[in-house]
Amino acid sequence: MNFEKAARPLVMGRNGLVSSGHYLASLAGVKVLQEGGNAVDAALAAAFVMTVVRPETCGPGGDVFALVCMKKSGKVTALNSGGPAPAKASIEYFREQRLDAVPVSGPLSIAVPGAVDGWLELHKRYGTKELSPITADAIRFAREGFPVHQELAERIEEFGPESSWIDRVYRQPLQGLRPGKLLYQRGLGGVLERIATKGRNGFYAGEVAEKICKSLQAEGGLLAEEDLSKPVAQWLEPLSSDYRDYLVYEQPPVSQGFMVLEMLNIVEAWPLHDGKMNRADVIDCQVGAKKLAFEDRIRHLEDPAFGDLKISMLISKEYAAKRRNVISEAAQMQPAPNVSLGSDTTFLCAADRDGNAISLIQSIFAPFGSRVIGGDTGVIMNNRLCSFGLDPSKANSLKPGKRPAHTLNTYMVFKDGEFFAAGGSPGADDQPQTNLQVLHSLLDLGMDPQSAVEAHRWSHRPGTPPRDRLPEELRMEEGFDADIIDALRRKGHKVSVVDRRSFGSAKVIVKDHETGTWMAGADPRREAYALSW
């Protein structure tokens, strides 16, 4: 392993670790590990805390996806808990409202939330501790307050004075927006406590469900209590593909995880790992693979219950060889129509002393989701419905009960039949691109996990449809050598150099099987922290 000098030290431990998007979440997870919980218990503790300290990114009103590997079985399982469209959400309904697209915010943008069902399914299948101690820190931070961090303060500040709900929920209670002010979310704390004591009925039925649905319907929303009564979480077989000496697992549809495997298959034929290619050539090949994979996402990705996705074909070596043959044409491809598919997401991963590991990602889609709160519950609702299209002839077109195509994806890597790594990143259309680059750093260049997440990254845009057309752009974060940027421009890329904070918040954990040591990386670009013991 290549232990390069990174801005942050590499976090290591023998008994387990947690890497998440906030120090309080990682601390809560490690506490659960120290109290005898396993990796899933720790991840859930961190996930619950994240709903409190990063309310703009995730919460009970959102969705969750995860990959889990328990050492005893050695098998990877995939959790998909992305909620479907409400029963009343149809193309015909939106046409009757004279809308040519699902709104990106407001009560009509809300899909059935799947996060709570997902958390409970993870706990039911793999948890070892009661929910009460797992949720204790999250409930305490919601009721007793926590210090607002810089990134949350900036996100709140992005909303203008016309955003009355931001004023009511955040600005007025904080009485001055600055880091260190205490934010109280007592309504959310009450909901989390109900989930801990009543399980599914604490959220999807009874008082909480009634309050959420009544308040949304009063504002013209479609979500009904009947929509909440149906289970959301699914246990599925993960996708997988070989990459050099490794076996890489990804999320199955409705996740876009297949794109990571497709891109790895396309670039595998080139010598990205032996120093024969310069950095500009490596990036050029990776961007070409990205364009092809995103084109396939646009054509194919949707709820498998509503169409034949041909995923096994898309992640096959034979298909990659065919796509690789047109890689030069990819440089000339016209950019596809683009829509922002949600930038507010949070990823975390955890491992324990017994060798169990979990890679978990959760989201309310856009910053503060739909910008609608379910009554006095404190639950910010997702705006995931807006990722559907209203053209019935296209993939991912809206239908009642259909799950929208999801950006959320995580990966796990095995070598010689043993767990090697798990990781992921928020970032919408940047997610598969970031995961490709971090995997390249880990698997091709042999970097340690902290160096891998800190390595300079690029992002090619646009990504996925259907709203509007944006100019093609290869965004390179500041820090790349000028000769790399110049070489990419000579290859025809429209390069712009952007601030490092534009590039997500990757986390990754790695197991050193020679020593038994766990190692973790957490991205300094955002509020990400890894802790171990």
MARPA-911782 format. One line per 10 residues: number of its first residue (from 0); their letters; for each residue x, z, y of C-alpha. Coordinates in pm, whole numbers, plus 32768, in hexadecimal, padded with zeros to 4 digits. Each point is the difference from the previous one (the first is absolute). Layout:
BEGIN
NUM> a> X/Z/Y; ...
END
This chain:
BEGIN
0> mnfekaarpl> 8000/8000/8000; 807D/7FA2/8159; 7FFA/813B/80D7; 8015/7F6B/815C; 8011/80C4/8141; 7E9F/802A/8084; 7F73/80A4/8136; 7F61/810C/7F2A; 8098/80B7/7ED7; 7F8B/7FA8/7EA2
10> vmgrnglvss> 7F0E/810C/7F82; 8045/806C/7E99; 7F76/8103/7F10; 7FEF/805E/7E91; 7EA1/8093/7FF9; 7F39/7EFB/80BA; 7FC0/7F75/8159; 7EFF/7F6C/80EC; 802F/7EED/8102; 7EE1/7FD1/80F5
20> ghylaslagv> 7FA1/7FA2/8162; 800C/8161/8092; 80DD/812F/7FC6; 7ED5/80E9/7FD0; 7F79/7F20/7EEC; 814D/7FF2/7F4B; 8021/8179/8024; 7EA4/8039/7F6F; 8057/7F24/7ED7; 814A/80AF/7FBA
30> kvlqeggnav> 7F52/8154/8014; 7F10/7F90/7EEF; 8129/7F91/7F2C; 80A4/8153/8031; 7EBD/80AA/7F96; 8002/7F46/7EB4; 7F35/7ECB/8057; 805E/7EA6/7F8A; 8046/7EC3/80C5; 7E8F/7FA4/801C
40> daalaaafvm> 7FA4/815C/807D; 8116/7FE3/8104; 7F97/7EA3/806B; 7E98/8071/802B; 806C/812A/80D2; 80CA/7F15/80DD; 7EE3/7F03/800C; 7F05/8107/8073; 80ED/807A/8110; 8035/7E9A/8075
50> tvvrpetcgp> 7E88/7FDF/8041; 8022/811D/80F9; 814E/7FBB/80A9; 7FDE/7E82/8001; 7E89/7FD2/803A; 803A/7EAB/809B; 8082/7F7B/7EB4; 7F3B/809C/7EE4; 7EF0/80F2/7F9C; 7EC7/8036/7F2C
60> ggdvfalvcm> 7F63/7ED4/80AE; 810C/7F13/7F79; 808D/7F82/7EB5; 811B/8058/7F13; 80D1/7F44/7EFD; 810A/8091/7F1A; 80EB/7FBA/7EE0; 8043/8126/7F18; 8104/802B/7EEE; 7FF3/8138/7F28
70> kksgkvtaln> 8142/8038/7F41; 7F52/8061/7EBC; 7F56/7EAF/7FD5; 80F9/7F2D/80C3; 7ED9/7F27/8064; 7FAF/7F91/8162; 7E91/800E/8067; 7F64/7F72/813A; 7EF1/80A5/80D1; 7F2D/7F1B/80DC
80> sggpapakas> 7F14/80C0/80E0; 7FAB/7F03/810A; 7E92/8017/805F; 7F0D/7EDA/7FEC; 7F16/7F6A/8101; 7EB9/80C0/8031; 7ECC/7F77/7F50; 7F71/7F7F/8147; 8141/7F4E/806A; 7FD3/7E8B/7FC5
90> ieyfreqrld> 8066/7EBD/80A6; 7E91/7FC2/804D; 7FE3/814C/80B6; 8127/7FB9/80E5; 7F82/7E9F/8040; 7EB0/8092/8066; 80BA/80D9/80F8; 809B/7EBE/808A; 815B/806C/7F99; 8101/7F0B/7F7D
100> avpvsgplsi> 80E1/8119/7F80; 7FE1/8169/7F95; 8053/80D8/8132; 815A/809E/7FF7; 7F79/8150/8075; 7EB8/80B9/8020; 7EF7/805F/7EFF; 7FE1/7E9F/7F70; 8170/7FFD/7F9C; 7FE5/8120/7F06
110> avpgavdgwl> 8022/7FDA/7E87; 7FB5/810F/7F02; 8123/80F9/8014; 80C3/8025/7EBB; 810F/80FD/8053; 7F4A/8139/7F8E; 7F9D/7F63/7EB4; 816A/7F94/7FD0; 8091/8158/804C; 7F0D/80A4/7F10
120> elhkrygtke> 8047/7F06/7EEB; 8176/803A/8023; 7FC6/8175/7FEC; 7F10/7FE5/7ED9; 80E9/7F29/7F2F; 8157/8089/805A; 7FE4/813C/80D3; 806B/8154/7F79; 7F9F/80E6/8120; 7EAA/804E/8093
130> lspitadair> 7F9A/7F3A/8133; 7FEC/8136/80DC; 8179/8044/800D; 8045/7E8A/8014; 7F25/7FDC/8137; 8058/8152/809B; 8105/7F86/80F9; 7F2B/7EDA/8071; 7ED2/80DE/803E; 80D6/80FD/80BB
140> faregfpvhq> 809D/7EF6/80E1; 7EA5/7F73/804A; 7F69/814F/805C; 8127/80B4/809C; 809A/7ECC/80A2; 814D/7F51/7FE5; 80F5/7F85/810C; 7FB4/7E9B/8069; 812C/7F22/7FBB; 8081/7EE8/80DF
150> elaerieefg> 7F70/7EDF/7F38; 7E9E/8090/7FF6; 8010/8047/8176; 8067/7E99/8040; 7EE7/7F78/7F26; 7EFC/80CE/80BA; 8092/7F91/814D; 7FD8/7E91/7F9E; 7E86/8024/8029; 7F82/7FD4/8163
160> pesswidrvy> 7F13/80E5/80BF; 7ED8/7F31/7F85; 8038/808D/7EA2; 7F12/8125/8024; 8021/806F/7E97; 817B/801E/8024; 7FC7/80D5/8136; 7F04/80DA/7F4A; 80C3/8030/7EBF; 8168/8003/8079
170> rqplqglrpg> 8047/7FF8/8174; 7F0C/810E/8071; 804E/80F9/7EE9; 8176/7FCE/8032; 7FE0/802C/817C; 8135/7F34/8044; 8098/7F0B/7F0F; 8163/8059/7FA2; 80C1/8056/7EC5; 7FE4/816D/7FA4
180> kllyqrglgg> 7E94/802F/8068; 7F2C/808B/7EE5; 7EF1/7F1F/7F6F; 7EDC/80A9/7F52; 7F19/7F3D/7F15; 7F12/8108/7F7D; 7EF8/7F06/7F90; 80FE/7F4A/7F2B; 807A/814D/7F77; 7E9F/804F/7F90
190> vleriatkgr> 7FE1/7EB1/7F4F; 814A/8033/7F4A; 7F8F/8159/7F91; 7EBB/7F70/7F78; 80C6/7EFC/7F3E; 80DE/8113/7F72; 7EDC/80D9/7F90; 7EF1/7F01/7FAB; 80C6/7ED0/7F99; 7F53/7EAF/802C
200> ngfyagevae> 7EB9/80A0/806C; 80B7/80A5/811F; 8027/7EAC/80A7; 7F2F/7EF0/7F5E; 7EC0/80CF/7FE8; 7F58/811E/80B3; 8035/8068/8168; 8140/7F3D/8049; 7F79/7EB7/7F77; 7EB8/802E/80BA
210> kickslqaeg> 80AD/8048/814A; 80E9/7ED6/7FE0; 7EF1/7F05/7FA2; 7F00/8079/80FE; 80F9/7FF0/811C; 807B/7EA5/7F9E; 7EA0/7F75/7FD4; 7F9E/808C/8154; 8114/7F24/8090; 7F8E/7ECD/7F3F
220> gllaeedlsk> 80DE/8027/7ECD; 7FAD/7F93/7E9D; 8096/8117/7F2D; 7EF6/80C4/7F41; 8005/8131/7F1E; 7FB0/7F1A/7ED9; 814A/7F4A/8042; 80BA/8149/7FE7; 7F5D/8065/7EB9; 80BC/7EFE/7F2E
230> pvaqwlepls> 8161/804B/7F80; 8110/7F3D/80B2; 814C/804E/7F52; 807A/7F1A/7EEC; 811A/8034/7F07; 80A7/7EB1/7FBD; 812D/7F6C/7F53; 8115/7FC3/80FF; 809D/7EAA/802B; 8169/7FDB/7F94
240> sdyrdylvye> 811C/7F05/7FFA; 8170/8002/7FA3; 80FC/7FDF/8119; 8166/7FDA/7F87; 8040/813D/7F31; 7ECE/80B8/8082; 7E8B/8012/7FB8; 7F32/8015/8141; 7E99/8082/8005; 7F08/7FBA/8116
250> qppvsqgfmv> 7E95/8041/805A; 7F00/7F11/7F66; 7EED/7F59/80CE; 7F52/8045/80E4; 8159/8060/807B; 80F0/7EF7/807E; 810C/8096/7F1E; 801E/7EBE/7F36; 80AF/7F64/812C; 812E/80E5/7FD7
260> lemlniveaw> 8029/7F92/7E96; 7FCD/7E92/805B; 8108/8013/8112; 80F7/80B1/7F18; 7FC9/7EF3/7EF8; 803C/7EEB/80FE; 8143/8091/808F; 8088/8076/7EAE; 80A7/7EAF/7FBB; 80E2/801B/812F
270> plhdgkmnra> 8140/80D4/8001; 7F7E/8108/80ED; 80BE/810A/7F40; 8166/7F88/7FDC; 8074/7FBD/8163; 7FFD/7E86/7FE3; 7EF3/7FD9/810D; 8026/806C/8168; 7EF2/80D9/80A2; 7F5C/7EE1/80BD
280> dvidcqvgak> 7FDB/7F34/7EC1; 7F6E/812C/7F48; 7EFF/803A/8113; 7FAC/7E8E/800E; 7FB1/7FFF/7E89; 7F36/8141/8017; 7F33/7F7C/8125; 7FB8/7EC1/7F3F; 7F84/80CE/7ED9; 7F2D/80D0/80EC
290> klafedrirh> 7F52/7ECC/808C; 7FA8/7F84/7EA6; 7F81/8152/7F88; 7F27/802F/8135; 7F71/7EA6/7FCE; 7F9D/806A/7E9F; 7F66/813F/8084; 7F24/7F39/80EE; 7F8E/7F19/7EE8; 7FC9/80FD/7EED
300> ledpafgdlk> 7FEF/8173/8055; 7EAD/80A6/7FE6; 7F40/80FA/7F2C; 803A/7F94/7E94; 7E93/8050/7FB4; 7F9C/7EDE/80E1; 80F5/7EEE/7F9E; 8121/7F85/7F2A; 813E/805A/80B9; 80F7/7F61/7F0C
310> ismliskeya> 80E9/8127/803C; 80B8/7FDE/7EB5; 8057/7E9D/8065; 806C/8063/815F; 80FB/8102/7F81; 808A/7F29/7EE5; 8165/7F7F/7FF6; 7F7E/7E9F/7FC6; 7F30/8008/813C; 8124/8091/80C5
320> akrrnvisea> 80DB/7EDC/7F90; 7EFD/7F09/8081; 7FDE/80B7/814A; 817A/801B/8021; 8017/7E87/7FED; 7F37/7FE4/8141; 80B9/8114/80B7; 8098/7F06/80F4; 7EA2/7F89/8052; 7F9C/8166/804D
330> aqmqpapnvs> 80DF/7FF5/8132; 7F26/7EE8/8085; 7EB2/80A0/7FA7; 7F0B/802A/811B; 7FB7/816F/803B; 7EB9/8071/7F67; 7EE7/8096/80D0; 8046/816D/8035; 7F51/814B/802C; 8097/8157/8019
340> lgsdttflca> 7F9E/80A4/7EB9; 8035/8162/806E; 813E/80A7/806F; 7F9E/8169/7FCF; 8059/8072/7EA6; 80DE/810A/7F6D; 80D2/7FF8/7EC4; 8097/8120/7F3B; 80AE/8034/7EB2; 8053/8130/7F2F
350> adrdgnaisl> 80B8/8062/7EC3; 802A/8141/7F39; 80FC/80AA/7F1C; 7F55/7F76/7EC8; 8037/7E97/806A; 7E9D/7FB3/8073; 7FDC/7F23/8135; 7EF0/7F76/80E2; 7FF9/7EF6/810E; 7ECD/8027/80E3
360> iqsifapfgs> 7F7D/7F49/8130; 7ECA/8050/80CF; 7F63/7F6A/8136; 7ED8/7FE6/80EB; 8079/7E9E/8051; 8028/7FDB/817C; 8079/8110/80EF; 7EE9/8105/7FEC; 7F45/7F17/7F15; 7EAD/7F93/8081
370> rviggdtgvi> 8021/80EF/812B; 7EC2/80A4/7F7A; 7FEA/816A/7F8C; 7EF7/8066/7F03; 7F2F/80F2/80D0; 80A2/8154/802F; 80C3/7FE7/7EBA; 8144/7F99/80AA; 8022/7EE3/7F05; 8081/7EBE/809D
380> mnnrlcsfgl> 7F67/7EDB/7F47; 80C2/7ECD/7F90; 7FCB/7EA0/8088; 805B/7F58/7EB6; 7EC9/7F23/7FFE; 809A/7F26/8110; 80FD/7F73/7F0C; 7EE6/7F39/7F5C; 7FB9/7E9B/806C; 7EA5/7F70/8038
390> dpskanslkp> 8045/7EAD/7F62; 7F67/8014/7EA0; 80DE/7EE5/7F83; 8141/80C4/803E; 80A9/8114/7F39; 7FB9/815E/8083; 7EAD/7FA1/8092; 7F0D/811B/8040; 7F02/8068/7EF8; 7F48/8149/7FCE
400> gkrpahtlnt> 80BE/80E3/7F11; 813A/7F2B/8011; 8150/80A0/8048; 80C6/7F61/811D; 815F/7F79/7FC3; 80F7/8118/8045; 8154/800D/80A0; 8045/814F/7F56; 8108/7FE3/7EF1; 8112/80D3/7F62
410> ymvfkdgeff> 810F/7FBA/7F01; 80BD/80A6/7EE3; 8140/7F86/7F5C; 8082/8041/7EA0; 8155/7FB6/7F6C; 804D/8009/7E8B; 7EA8/8092/7FC2; 8038/8127/80ED; 7F6B/8048/8154; 80EE/7F94/8114
420> aaggspgadd> 7F4B/7FF4/814F; 7EB3/8010/80B7; 7FB3/7F9D/8162; 7F2A/7F5B/8104; 7FB8/7FE7/8172; 7EE3/7FE9/80F8; 7FF0/7EC7/80D4; 7EDC/7F1D/7F9B; 808E/7E9F/7FD0; 815C/8094/8025
430> qpqtnlqvlh> 7FCD/80D3/7EC7; 8060/7EFC/7EF9; 8115/7F7B/80DF; 8092/815D/8030; 7FE2/804D/7E8E; 80B6/7EBB/7FAA; 811F/805B/80E7; 8020/816A/7F8F; 7FFD/7F8D/7E94; 810E/7F02/8054
440> slldlgmdpq> 80D4/8116/8096; 7FC5/80E3/7ED2; 8012/7F09/7EE0; 80E2/7EE7/807E; 80E9/80BC/80E8; 7FFC/814F/7F4A; 7FBF/80CD/8139; 7F9C/816D/7FEF; 7E95/803D/8067; 8048/807C/8161
450> saveahrwsh> 80E2/7EDA/804E; 7EFE/7F13/7F69; 7EE7/8074/80E5; 80E4/7FFE/8131; 808A/7EA0/7FCA; 7FA0/7F0B/8114; 7EB8/7F4C/7FB7; 7F47/7EC5/8064; 7E8F/7FA7/8009; 7F74/7EA0/7FF6
460> rpgtpprdrl> 7EB2/7FBE/80A7; 7EE8/7F9C/7FEA; 7F82/8093/7EBD; 7E96/7FE6/7F8F; 7EBA/7F6F/8089; 7EF5/7FD7/8084; 7FE1/8052/8171; 80E5/7F43/80EA; 813D/7F34/8002; 8140/80A4/8071
470> peelrmeegf> 814E/7F53/8036; 80FA/800A/7EE4; 810E/8102/8036; 811E/80A0/7F40; 8020/815D/808F; 8159/8097/7FD1; 8037/816B/8053; 8111/8055/80F6; 814E/8039/7F59; 8029/7EB8/7F43
480> dadiidalrr> 814A/7F50/804D; 7FDB/7EE9/80FE; 8097/7F01/7F10; 7EEB/8046/7F02; 7EF5/7FC9/8106; 80A9/7EC1/807D; 801D/7F7B/7E9D; 7E8E/803D/7FBF; 7FA4/7F4E/8141; 80D2/7ED6/7F93
490> kghkvsvvdr> 7F36/7FFF/7EBE; 7EC5/7FD2/80D1; 7F80/8165/8010; 7F5C/8071/8144; 80B5/814C/801B; 7FA9/811E/80E8; 80B7/814D/8009; 7F1B/8130/800C; 8019/817B/800B; 8046/80B2/7EB4
500> rsfgsakviv> 7EBF/80C8/8015; 7F41/7EBF/7FBF; 8069/800C/7E93; 7F2B/80F1/7F3B; 8071/8140/7F59; 808C/7FBF/7EA5; 8040/8116/7F05; 809E/7FED/7EA9; 806B/80EB/7EEA; 810A/7FB4/7EF8
510> kdhetgtwma> 8060/80B6/7EBF; 8170/8015/7FA2; 7FF0/8016/7E86; 8170/8056/7FD9; 7FD8/8146/80C1; 7E89/8038/7FF9; 7FFF/800B/817D; 7EDA/7F85/80CD; 8056/7F4C/8145; 7F17/7FA3/811E
520> gadprreaya> 8003/7F25/8133; 7F1E/802A/812F; 7FF1/7F07/811C; 8086/8078/8153; 7F3A/7EEC/80AD; 7ECC/80E0/7FF3; 7F9C/8167/7FB5; 807A/7FFF/7E96; 80AA/811F/7F4C; 8079/8044/7E9F
530> lsw> 802C/8160/7F77; 807D/8075/7EAF; 805C/813C/7F45
END
